[in-house]
Amino acid sequence: MEETASNILKKLPAILLIIFVLFLVVFSTWQLFHGNLEAAFSSLPFLLIVYLFVMRRRS
């Protein structure tokens, strides 16, 4: 199936959002293993904003 430019542009924000969330989870896990709780929990506000953004778009 051939993807057109408009289909790719529709999927791009979702792909970028998944990459961003994966980066935050990996960063938090890495900081927890190093014992840096402040840095590990600093990503929680970003994850909460992403969650609220996704849930708002679903409904």
Gaussian input, Z-matrix of N, CA and C with variables (Angstrom, degrees):
# hf/3-21g

backbone

0 1
 N
 C     1     B1
 C     2     B2     1     A1
 N     3     B3     2     A2     1     D1
 C     4     B4     3     A3     2     D2
 C     5     B5     4     A4     3     D3
 N     6     B6     5     A5     4     D4
 C     7     B7     6     A6     5     D5
 C     8     B8     7     A7     6     D6
 N     9     B9     8     A8     7     D7
 C    10    B10     9     A9     8     D8
 C    11    B11    10    A10     9     D9
 N    12    B12    11    A11    10    D10
 C    13    B13    12    A12    11    D11
 C    14    B14    13    A13    12    D12
 N    15    B15    14    A14    13    D13
 C    16    B16    15    A15    14    D14
 C    17    B17    16    A16    15    D15
 N    18    B18    17    A17    16    D16
 C    19    B19    18    A18    17    D17
 C    20    B20    19    A19    18    D18
 N    21    B21    20    A20    19    D19
 C    22    B22    21    A21    20    D20
 C    23    B23    22    A22    21    D21
 N    24    B24    23    A23    22    D22
 C    25    B25    24    A24    23    D23
 C    26    B26    25    A25    24    D24
 N    27    B27    26    A26    25    D25
 C    28    B28    27    A27    26    D26
 C    29    B29    28    A28    27    D27
 N    30    B30    29    A29    28    D28
 C    31    B31    30    A30    29    D29
 C    32    B32    31    A31    30    D30
 N    33    B33    32    A32    31    D31
 C    34    B34    33    A33    32    D32
 C    35    B35    34    A34    33    D33
 N    36    B36    35    A35    34    D34
 C    37    B37    36    A36    35    D35
 C    38    B38    37    A37    36    D36
 N    39    B39    38    A38    37    D37
 C    40    B40    39    A39    38    D38
 C    41    B41    40    A40    39    D39
 N    42    B42    41    A41    40    D40
 C    43    B43    42    A42    41    D41
 C    44    B44    43    A43    42    D42
 N    45    B45    44    A44    43    D43
 C    46    B46    45    A45    44    D44
 C    47    B47    46    A46    45    D45
 N    48    B48    47    A47    46    D46
 C    49    B49    48    A48    47    D47
 C    50    B50    49    A49    48    D48
 N    51    B51    50    A50    49    D49
 C    52    B52    51    A51    50    D50
 C    53    B53    52    A52    51    D51
 N    54    B54    53    A53    52    D52
 C    55    B55    54    A54    53    D53
 C    56    B56    55    A55    54    D54
 N    57    B57    56    A56    55    D55
 C    58    B58    57    A57    56    D56
 C    59    B59    58    A58    57    D57
 N    60    B60    59    A59    58    D58
 C    61    B61    60    A60    59    D59
 C    62    B62    61    A61    60    D60
 N    63    B63    62    A62    61    D61
 C    64    B64    63    A63    62    D62
 C    65    B65    64    A64    63    D63
 N    66    B66    65    A65    64    D64
 C    67    B67    66    A66    65    D65
 C    68    B68    67    A67    66    D66
 N    69    B69    68    A68    67    D67
 C    70    B70    69    A69    68    D68
 C    71    B71    70    A70    69    D69
 N    72    B72    71    A71    70    D70
 C    73    B73    72    A72    71    D71
 C    74    B74    73    A73    72    D72
 N    75    B75    74    A74    73    D73
 C    76    B76    75    A75    74    D74
 C    77    B77    76    A76    75    D75
 N    78    B78    77    A77    76    D76
 C    79    B79    78    A78    77    D77
 C    80    B80    79    A79    78    D78
 N    81    B81    80    A80    79    D79
 C    82    B82    81    A81    80    D80
 C    83    B83    82    A82    81    D81
 N    84    B84    83    A83    82    D82
 C    85    B85    84    A84    83    D83
 C    86    B86    85    A85    84    D84
 N    87    B87    86    A86    85    D85
 C    88    B88    87    A87    86    D86
 C    89    B89    88    A88    87    D87
 N    90    B90    89    A89    88    D88
 C    91    B91    90    A90    89    D89
 C    92    B92    91    A91    90    D90
 N    93    B93    92    A92    91    D91
 C    94    B94    93    A93    92    D92
 C    95    B95    94    A94    93    D93
 N    96    B96    95    A95    94    D94
 C    97    B97    96    A96    95    D95
 C    98    B98    97    A97    96    D96
 N    99    B99    98    A98    97    D97
 C   100   B100    99    A99    98    D98
 C   101   B101   100   A100    99    D99
 N   102   B102   101   A101   100   D100
 C   103   B103   102   A102   101   D101
 C   104   B104   103   A103   102   D102
 N   105   B105   104   A104   103   D103
 C   106   B106   105   A105   104   D104
 C   107   B107   106   A106   105   D105
 N   108   B108   107   A107   106   D106
 C   109   B109   108   A108   107   D107
 C   110   B110   109   A109   108   D108
 N   111   B111   110   A110   109   D109
 C   112   B112   111   A111   110   D110
 C   113   B113   112   A112   111   D111
 N   114   B114   113   A113   112   D112
 C   115   B115   114   A114   113   D113
 C   116   B116   115   A115   114   D114
 N   117   B117   116   A116   115   D115
 C   118   B118   117   A117   116   D116
 C   119   B119   118   A118   117   D117
 N   120   B120   119   A119   118   D118
 C   121   B121   120   A120   119   D119
 C   122   B122   121   A121   120   D120
 N   123   B123   122   A122   121   D121
 C   124   B124   123   A123   122   D122
 C   125   B125   124   A124   123   D123
 N   126   B126   125   A125   124   D124
 C   127   B127   126   A126   125   D125
 C   128   B128   127   A127   126   D126
 N   129   B129   128   A128   127   D127
 C   130   B130   129   A129   128   D128
 C   131   B131   130   A130   129   D129
 N   132   B132   131   A131   130   D130
 C   133   B133   132   A132   131   D131
 C   134   B134   133   A133   132   D132
 N   135   B135   134   A134   133   D133
 C   136   B136   135   A135   134   D134
 C   137   B137   136   A136   135   D135
 N   138   B138   137   A137   136   D136
 C   139   B139   138   A138   137   D137
 C   140   B140   139   A139   138   D138
 N   141   B141   140   A140   139   D139
 C   142   B142   141   A141   140   D140
 C   143   B143   142   A142   141   D141
 N   144   B144   143   A143   142   D142
 C   145   B145   144   A144   143   D143
 C   146   B146   145   A145   144   D144
 N   147   B147   146   A146   145   D145
 C   148   B148   147   A147   146   D146
 C   149   B149   148   A148   147   D147
 N   150   B150   149   A149   148   D148
 C   151   B151   150   A150   149   D149
 C   152   B152   151   A151   150   D150
 N   153   B153   152   A152   151   D151
 C   154   B154   153   A153   152   D152
 C   155   B155   154   A154   153   D153
 N   156   B156   155   A155   154   D154
 C   157   B157   156   A156   155   D155
 C   158   B158   157   A157   156   D156
 N   159   B159   158   A158   157   D157
 C   160   B160   159   A159   158   D158
 C   161   B161   160   A160   159   D159
 N   162   B162   161   A161   160   D160
 C   163   B163   162   A162   161   D161
 C   164   B164   163   A163   162   D162
 N   165   B165   164   A164   163   D163
 C   166   B166   165   A165   164   D164
 C   167   B167   166   A166   165   D165
 N   168   B168   167   A167   166   D166
 C   169   B169   168   A168   167   D167
 C   170   B170   169   A169   168   D168
 N   171   B171   170   A170   169   D169
 C   172   B172   171   A171   170   D170
 C   173   B173   172   A172   171   D171
 N   174   B174   173   A173   172   D172
 C   175   B175   174   A174   173   D173
 C   176   B176   175   A175   174   D174

   B1=1.4370
   B2=1.5335
   B3=1.2928
   B4=1.4521
   B5=1.5251
   B6=1.3179
   B7=1.4639
   B8=1.5241
   B9=1.3063
   B10=1.4491
   B11=1.5176
   B12=1.3179
   B13=1.4601
   B14=1.5206
   B15=1.3202
   B16=1.4644
   B17=1.5239
   B18=1.3344
   B19=1.4648
   B20=1.5211
   B21=1.3251
   B22=1.4612
   B23=1.5230
   B24=1.3247
   B25=1.4580
   B26=1.5227
   B27=1.3252
   B28=1.4629
   B29=1.5231
   B30=1.3214
   B31=1.4586
   B32=1.5236
   B33=1.3160
   B34=1.4582
   B35=1.5281
   B36=1.3350
   B37=1.4755
   B38=1.5260
   B39=1.3142
   B40=1.4680
   B41=1.5271
   B42=1.3110
   B43=1.4625
   B44=1.5209
   B45=1.3272
   B46=1.4627
   B47=1.5222
   B48=1.3148
   B49=1.4595
   B50=1.5267
   B51=1.3157
   B52=1.4651
   B53=1.5221
   B54=1.3153
   B55=1.4674
   B56=1.5226
   B57=1.3340
   B58=1.4596
   B59=1.5271
   B60=1.3260
   B61=1.4685
   B62=1.5289
   B63=1.3186
   B64=1.4631
   B65=1.5220
   B66=1.3259
   B67=1.4600
   B68=1.5251
   B69=1.3317
   B70=1.4631
   B71=1.5253
   B72=1.3138
   B73=1.4685
   B74=1.5254
   B75=1.3253
   B76=1.4658
   B77=1.5227
   B78=1.3243
   B79=1.4633
   B80=1.5254
   B81=1.3287
   B82=1.4641
   B83=1.5223
   B84=1.3177
   B85=1.4641
   B86=1.5268
   B87=1.3134
   B88=1.4677
   B89=1.5237
   B90=1.3274
   B91=1.4600
   B92=1.5276
   B93=1.3291
   B94=1.4667
   B95=1.5270
   B96=1.3130
   B97=1.4627
   B98=1.5221
   B99=1.3217
   B100=1.4609
   B101=1.5235
   B102=1.3207
   B103=1.4562
   B104=1.5122
   B105=1.3072
   B106=1.4610
   B107=1.5321
   B108=1.3309
   B109=1.4609
   B110=1.5221
   B111=1.3297
   B112=1.4689
   B113=1.5272
   B114=1.3092
   B115=1.4648
   B116=1.5279
   B117=1.3285
   B118=1.4652
   B119=1.5219
   B120=1.3233
   B121=1.4599
   B122=1.5247
   B123=1.3166
   B124=1.4657
   B125=1.5274
   B126=1.3213
   B127=1.4644
   B128=1.5244
   B129=1.3184
   B130=1.4640
   B131=1.5304
   B132=1.3366
   B133=1.4767
   B134=1.5283
   B135=1.3264
   B136=1.4608
   B137=1.5242
   B138=1.3286
   B139=1.4614
   B140=1.5231
   B141=1.3227
   B142=1.4596
   B143=1.5283
   B144=1.3176
   B145=1.4652
   B146=1.5288
   B147=1.3237
   B148=1.4687
   B149=1.5212
   B150=1.3350
   B151=1.4616
   B152=1.5251
   B153=1.3255
   B154=1.4639
   B155=1.5288
   B156=1.3219
   B157=1.4571
   B158=1.5285
   B159=1.3241
   B160=1.4651
   B161=1.5197
   B162=1.3271
   B163=1.4660
   B164=1.5283
   B165=1.3005
   B166=1.4640
   B167=1.5253
   B168=1.3241
   B169=1.4651
   B170=1.5184
   B171=1.3361
   B172=1.4673
   B173=1.5172
   B174=1.3245
   B175=1.4695
   B176=1.5111
   A1=108.18
   A2=114.95
   A3=120.29
   A4=110.09
   A5=115.85
   A6=120.54
   A7=109.07
   A8=115.52
   A9=119.51
   A10=108.98
   A11=115.51
   A12=120.40
   A13=111.44
   A14=117.61
   A15=119.31
   A16=111.35
   A17=117.98
   A18=120.48
   A19=111.41
   A20=115.99
   A21=119.99
   A22=110.05
   A23=117.25
   A24=120.18
   A25=111.99
   A26=117.60
   A27=120.16
   A28=111.37
   A29=117.09
   A30=121.29
   A31=112.79
   A32=118.32
   A33=121.90
   A34=113.27
   A35=120.64
   A36=118.60
   A37=113.00
   A38=117.60
   A39=120.25
   A40=111.01
   A41=116.52
   A42=120.40
   A43=110.40
   A44=117.03
   A45=120.33
   A46=111.67
   A47=117.24
   A48=121.24
   A49=110.82
   A50=117.61
   A51=120.94
   A52=110.58
   A53=117.52
   A54=121.14
   A55=110.46
   A56=117.60
   A57=121.93
   A58=111.12
   A59=117.01
   A60=120.86
   A61=110.31
   A62=117.64
   A63=120.02
   A64=111.29
   A65=116.75
   A66=120.24
   A67=110.91
   A68=117.44
   A69=120.36
   A70=112.02
   A71=117.07
   A72=120.20
   A73=110.61
   A74=117.17
   A75=120.47
   A76=110.26
   A77=117.71
   A78=121.19
   A79=110.93
   A80=117.34
   A81=120.89
   A82=111.38
   A83=116.19
   A84=119.87
   A85=110.94
   A86=116.06
   A87=121.03
   A88=110.59
   A89=116.78
   A90=120.32
   A91=111.82
   A92=117.60
   A93=119.93
   A94=111.00
   A95=117.59
   A96=120.14
   A97=111.61
   A98=117.04
   A99=120.89
   A100=112.35
   A101=117.45
   A102=121.06
   A103=114.51
   A104=117.68
   A105=121.77
   A106=108.56
   A107=115.97
   A108=120.19
   A109=112.46
   A110=116.67
   A111=119.60
   A112=111.01
   A113=117.26
   A114=120.49
   A115=111.18
   A116=116.39
   A117=119.53
   A118=111.20
   A119=116.53
   A120=119.75
   A121=112.97
   A122=117.90
   A123=120.09
   A124=111.97
   A125=117.92
   A126=120.03
   A127=112.61
   A128=118.17
   A129=120.49
   A130=113.58
   A131=120.12
   A132=117.80
   A133=112.97
   A134=117.50
   A135=120.10
   A136=111.03
   A137=116.12
   A138=119.35
   A139=111.14
   A140=117.03
   A141=120.66
   A142=110.74
   A143=117.67
   A144=121.40
   A145=110.26
   A146=117.00
   A147=120.59
   A148=110.21
   A149=117.23
   A150=121.10
   A151=111.06
   A152=116.58
   A153=119.91
   A154=111.26
   A155=117.20
   A156=121.62
   A157=111.03
   A158=116.83
   A159=120.82
   A160=110.63
   A161=117.88
   A162=120.38
   A163=111.41
   A164=117.19
   A165=120.18
   A166=110.86
   A167=116.58
   A168=119.87
   A169=112.07
   A170=117.69
   A171=120.88
   A172=112.01
   A173=116.67
   A174=118.71
   A175=112.33
   D1=128.49
   D2=-177.96
   D3=-88.84
   D4=130.40
   D5=-179.06
   D6=-93.86
   D7=133.07
   D8=176.51
   D9=-88.48
   D10=169.88
   D11=-179.04
   D12=-64.32
   D13=-34.73
   D14=-179.37
   D15=-69.01
   D16=-35.64
   D17=176.82
   D18=-66.31
   D19=-39.81
   D20=179.10
   D21=-66.50
   D22=-40.77
   D23=179.42
   D24=-67.40
   D25=-28.39
   D26=176.76
   D27=-72.24
   D28=-32.90
   D29=-178.26
   D30=-86.16
   D31=-18.43
   D32=-174.67
   D33=-59.62
   D34=-46.65
   D35=178.55
   D36=-61.21
   D37=-37.04
   D38=178.86
   D39=-66.34
   D40=-41.25
   D41=179.06
   D42=-65.53
   D43=-43.45
   D44=178.43
   D45=-64.15
   D46=-37.73
   D47=178.34
   D48=-65.63
   D49=-41.60
   D50=177.72
   D51=-63.46
   D52=-42.80
   D53=178.76
   D54=-63.37
   D55=-41.94
   D56=179.66
   D57=-62.86
   D58=-45.24
   D59=-179.49
   D60=-66.30
   D61=-41.59
   D62=177.56
   D63=-61.91
   D64=-40.68
   D65=177.14
   D66=-61.35
   D67=-43.34
   D68=179.83
   D69=-64.60
   D70=-41.40
   D71=-179.99
   D72=-66.79
   D73=-42.44
   D74=178.25
   D75=-64.80
   D76=-42.55
   D77=178.63
   D78=-61.35
   D79=-45.32
   D80=-179.69
   D81=-63.67
   D82=-42.92
   D83=179.19
   D84=-63.68
   D85=-42.63
   D86=179.46
   D87=-61.69
   D88=-43.60
   D89=179.99
   D90=-68.48
   D91=-34.81
   D92=176.44
   D93=-64.79
   D94=-40.40
   D95=178.13
   D96=-65.02
   D97=-28.82
   D98=177.72
   D99=-86.18
   D100=-3.68
   D101=177.48
   D102=82.72
   D103=13.79
   D104=-178.82
   D105=-97.34
   D106=85.86
   D107=-175.12
   D108=-68.30
   D109=-34.32
   D110=-178.97
   D111=-62.67
   D112=-44.82
   D113=178.86
   D114=-70.68
   D115=-34.58
   D116=-178.76
   D117=-65.91
   D118=-41.52
   D119=-178.20
   D120=-86.28
   D121=-3.69
   D122=179.02
   D123=-71.07
   D124=-18.57
   D125=-179.85
   D126=-86.54
   D127=-9.11
   D128=-178.62
   D129=-60.32
   D130=-41.07
   D131=177.18
   D132=-60.42
   D133=-36.72
   D134=178.36
   D135=-66.42
   D136=-41.11
   D137=178.52
   D138=-66.10
   D139=-36.62
   D140=177.57
   D141=-65.67
   D142=-41.81
   D143=178.16
   D144=-63.50
   D145=-42.85
   D146=178.27
   D147=-62.71
   D148=-43.03
   D149=178.98
   D150=-60.72
   D151=-46.93
   D152=179.99
   D153=-64.48
   D154=-38.08
   D155=178.44
   D156=-62.99
   D157=-44.98
   D158=-178.46
   D159=-68.86
   D160=-43.26
   D161=-178.97
   D162=-66.51
   D163=-34.34
   D164=179.03
   D165=-68.30
   D166=-37.37
   D167=179.68
   D168=-72.71
   D169=-26.52
   D170=179.37
   D171=-71.99
   D172=-35.53
   D173=-175.86
   D174=-101.10

